[in-house]
């Protein structure tokens, strides 16, 4: 049964300030990534999650040591929130050996297995089967761990999503499926690609416990994620966490967004920015905010310097780690 979740109790102001700092770090990191990409310094293709920071921070802060995640092509926020240092992430985006995937992954294939990040994936819904497999392993080994999959609304139309949901529920594995519903499957409005309005009905079809929440409020996300993780960890089966969120930028850097009314983006930036929402709720003094901005800016600028000074991979290493 789908339910709308609210805050069960308020977190301490210092905890929320810590959440705000991490959300701000993700925001400024991705803004710097966009700047460096437009300057021609970063190879490959880039997707930022500006506007969705509360989901990454709220979910990942609720995790226990030993829990794992799998991400999407929009993975920078999840990766930072799961504990990867900004230096290692920026180095990866620059294709350096010092990167979290040693330069092999880039933006859409970020891996940091040591920190429980089983990888981003350029294939829509590609991380879902890996999370079901990980959760099954945890169950068979009687390990109190949970596997978490992040995916978008478009992925709910993919076969692997339905296969993963079906098997997860059938086997009763400790998995949490986090739907980041930003209402655009890349560049297709929800009404043009979804046969139903409420995507929690996808979980209902498999008899899976589901929750629907506001993804722009990091405290709501955190509390809901805690409940979902406990449900799965206690052996009660998987959980479908439907998070309503908003992408305040294009699908990719340079996206003209012709599929989206310009006034919609302006209004969402004005009313649905999770960073500004939390800052306002905390009534953070200007001096404290400015100090936080300076600290974050120093970290982000330092990550660029670290990446530029990094080691380029050798051409002869290009075929390493290829198994098929």
N, C-alpha and C positions, 0 to 999 in steps of 0.2 A: 504494500500500500504506500503510495506517495504521500509525503507529508512536508509541509513548509516548516522549516526549522528557524527558531529565533535564539537569541543569546540566553543561555541558562543562568549565567551569572557574569558579572563584569570582571574583566582582567585588571590587574593592578596597572596604574598609569605608567610605571617604569617599564613594564612588559610591553605595553602598547607603544611606548616611545621606541623601544627596541624593534618592534615590528615596523614602525614608521621608518626608522633608519634603514632597515633592510629593503623595504619597498622603494625608498628613495634611491638606494644604491642600485637596485635593478633598473629603475627609471633612467638614472643618469648614465649608467653603463650602456644601456641600449641607445640612448641619444648619442653617446660618443661613438658607438658602433655604426650608427647611421651616418654620422659625420665622416668617419674614416672610410666608410664604404663609398660614399659619394665622392670622396677625394681620390678614389682609385687605389687605396692601399690594401683593401681586403679582397681576396679571391672568392669565387663562388657566388652563391645566392643567399640572401639574408631575409629573415622574417623576424620582426620584433613583436613583443607582446605588451606594448604600451597600453595601459588601461586594465590589464589583467594581473597586475602584481599582487593583489590581495589573495588571489587563488593560490599562487605559488607559495607565498609566505605562510598563509593560513594553514594550508595542507602540510607543507614540509615541517613547520614548527610543531605540528601535532604528532609527527612520527616518532617512534622509538628507535634507539640504536639497533641496527640489524634489519630494519624495514628497508625495502627497496622500491624504486620507482622506474617507470619507463615513460619517456616523454614523446613529443611530437616534433615536427619541423620548426616549431616556435618554442625553442627549448632554453634560451638563455636564462630566463627567470627561474625556471625549475632547477636548473643546474646550480645557479648561485644559491638559491634557497636550500638546496640539499647539501651545501657545504663546500663546493668547489671554490677555491680562491680566485678572485677576479684576475690575478696575474695569469693563472693557468688557463682560464677561459679565454682571455684576450689573446694569449699566445696561440691557442688553438685556432682562433679566428684568423690569425695571421699566418697559420700553417707552420708553426714552429715546433721543434722537437720538445720544447718545454711545455707545450700545451697538454691539457688533460687527456687528450687522445693521441699525444705525440705527433700531432700534425696530420694524422690520417683521417680524422673525422670532419673537421670544419664545422660550420654552424648547424647543419642539418643532421649530423651524425655524431653528436657529442656523447662521449662515454666517460664515466669515472666510476668504475666498478668498485674501487676501494672505498668510496663514499656511498655506495648503494645506488648509484645511478646506472641502470642497465642500458641506457642509451636513448638518444633521440632517434627519430626515424623519418626519412623523407617519404616513405610509403604511408598514405593515410590509413590510420588504424593499425599500423604495423607493429606497435608495441604491445597490443592487447594479448596476442597468443603467448608472448614471452612472459607476461605477468601471470597468466593462468598457470603456465608451466612452473614458474617460480613458486607460486602459492601452493601448488600441488606438492612440490618438493618439501616445502615447509611443513605441510600437513603430514606427509609420509614420515618425516623425520621427527615429528612431534616438537617442532621448534616454534616458540611463541612469536613468530614474525609475520608481517603482513606485506603483501605486494600491491603496489598502487599504480594504476594506469591513468595517464592523462590523455585526453583526446578531445576532438571538437565535434560540433553537431553534425558536420558532414560525414564523419566516420561512422555514425549510427546507421548509415545507408550501405555500409560495406559488409561483405559476407563474413570477414574475420571477426567483426564486432559481434554478430549474432552467434557465430560458432563459439567464441570466447565466453559470452554471457551464458549460453546454454550449458557448456561444459563446467564453467565455474559453479553454477547453481546445482547442477547434477552431482558434482563431486563434493560440494560444500567446502570449497577452498577458502582460505583467508585472504581474500582479495577485495580491494576497493576500486571501483571504476569511477573516476572523476571526469565527468562531462563538463568541459569548459564551453558552454553554449554562448558563443558571441553572435549568433544569429546569421552568420554568413559562412557558408561552406566555401572557403576561399573567396569567391566573388559571386556567389549565388544566394540571394535572399532566401530565408527559411521557407517562406510561403511557396517558393518555386521548386524546392527540393525535398520538402518533408510532407508526408501525408497526414501528420498529426500535429497539433499545436503543443501539447504537453509531452515532452520526451521522457518523462518518468514512466509513461505507458510502455516504453520499450522494456523497462525492467519488470513491469507488471506481467508482461507476456511470459516471462520466465519464472514468475513467482518469487522474484528477488526483492529483498528489502530496499526501499528507495527513500531518499530525502531530496527536497528541492529547496535551494537557499539563494540568498542574495550574495553574489560573488564580488560586489564592490565594497563590502564591509568585512575587513580582515578578521574581526572578532567573531562575527557570525560564522565565517568559514572555519576558523580554528575550532570553535566549539562543535560544529557539525562534524568536522573531520575526526575529532577526538571520539565522538559517539560512534561514527562509522568504523573507525579502527578498533575500538573496543568490541563492537559487535563481531567483527571478523576474527579478532584475536581470541575471543572467548569460544570460538568454535561454532558460532551460530550461522555461518555461511557468509557469502560475499554481500557487498553493499554497493548500490548505485547512487552516487552523489551527484545530483544534477545542479550545477552551479550556473546561475544566470550572470553573465559578465558582458563586457563590452570592449571591443578592440577600437581604440581611439586613433588608429592609424590605418594604413592600407594593409592588404594581405602580405605584400612584400615591399621592400624599400624601392620606391619609384612607381608604385601602383597608382594610376590616375584615379581610381575609385569611381569610374563612370557608372557603376552599378548602384551607387549609393548617393542619396541626396546630400549636397554639401551642407545644408542647414542641419541635417541630422548629426553630422560629425561635430559641428560647432556646438550644438545643444548638449550632446553627450560629454564633450570636453568641459562644458560649463557645469553640468549637474552630476556626472557619473565618474569623475576622476577619483579613484580610491585613495590616492596619496593625499589629495586636498581634503577629501572627506574625513580622513583620520586626523589630519593636522587640525582641521576645524573642530572636530569633536574633542580633541585634547586641549584646545584653546592654548596652543603652544606659543609662548612669547616670541616676538620677532628675533630677539637676541639668541634664543635657544635654537630656533629654526635656522638662522644664519650660520651658527656654529656647526650644526648638523650638515648643512649644505657644503661648508668648507671641508669638513672631514671627508665626506663622500667624494667631493671633487678631487681631493688629493689622492684618494684610493684609485679612482678611475683613471686619472692622468698618469699615476704611477704604473697602472696596468698596461697602458699604451707604451710607456718607456720600456717596461720589462719585455713586452712582446717584440718591439722593434729591435731590441738588443739580443733577441733569441737566436737560436741556431736553426738554419735552414736544413731540411732533410736532404740526404744524399740521393741522387737520381737512382742509384743501384738498389736503394731500399724500397722502391715503389712497389715491388711485387712481394714484399714480405707480408706475412699474416693473411695471405690469400690461400684458401683451402679448397676452392672449387672453381 
